[in-house]
Amino acid sequence: MPTLNLTAKSNNKLLIHKHMKPIISLDNSIDIILTPQFYTFIREELDVKFSYQAKQIATSLFDDYLENNHEYQYHVYKCDNFWCFFAYNIKVIELFLESVGIEKHRVSKIYFAQQLIDKLENPILLDDNSVLQSIDNVVTLVPLQIIDTNVEYNSLDINSFKLKGGVTMGSSLNSYVSLKETILLSSIFCILGGISIFEGNRIKRSIANDNAKLTELLDENPRYTSSLARESILTKYAPIDKKERAKRQAIKDISKFLSNKSQLKTLSIDKNSIQAKITTENRSISKQIKEHSRNKKFKFSGASLDVKVEKKL
């Protein structure tokens, strides 16, 4: 079988199909475009605003289309007035890429042939047996033998245009959070960490000021220098420090409940408690959070996909 040499600049795009030519030289990163051989596509009209909301129901949409004994990942984006859903098995894709000489760390972004829909006014000759074309606005793989012999094929240079909404190889793996979600969660916890540091420094300055005043008073009133008097004053501030430490630890514990299948909806902190509402992808994830929260001494509530964890401070 012929082989393909990719040594040009990084982020070339490569159309991935099961009869493609093996790669013998790949020096830079590439973006890959999967044909329908590697994914299942559904288009739905849903009354939701955000992609993370649509993604939460992706599993139920594909119930009748996917094999139960495989683990799938999902990608969703808005397409006109609809939501476009993709289900794929990243392990199967990885194994195929290795078989044609593409190391997974060389893959920058993964796209789907459906994203070429505007470019397929005429079909693309994929290999000796199949054609890629649009049928009812869905990119479909069609056997070559049923295509009209007089059809005019499209000469498509996939490197000549930009694609949006791709996913990274790492974010496709379960137990990994997508880059966008990672940035969002990191921002939330950086803000919370900043608040905790600010509060800690404020309390520290307050204690330092009080200690300075205490020293001044002791200099003026030596009779107050007894250990009993000092301990009484220090005891007043010990609970404050203890509570701030408890807040930071609780935030850290809550972060461990989150993944690409469980997302933080709200987080509230007051002087007596910390509460977090978490949306999960399925009841199994909810059950896992319940077990983890018990181990960390959180109070757990909720019997559906929306759960709440709470800890008294």
Secondary structure, DSSP 4 states (H G I P E B T S, - for coil): ---EEE-SSS-EEEEE-TTPPPEEEE-S-EEEEE-GGG-EEEEE--S-SSHHHHHTTHHHHTTTTS-TTS--EEEEEEETTEEEEEEE-HHHHHHHHHHTT--GGGEEEEEEGGGGGGG-SS-EE-SSSEEEEEETTEEEEEEGGGS-TTPPPP---GGGS---S-B-HHHHSTT---HHHHHHHHHHHHHHHHHHHHHHHHHHHHHHHHHHHHHHHHHH-GGGGSHHHHHHHHHHHHHHHHHHHHHHHHHHHHHTT-BTTEEEEEEEE-SSEEEEEEEESSHHHHHHHHHHHHHTT-EEE-SSSEEEEEEE-
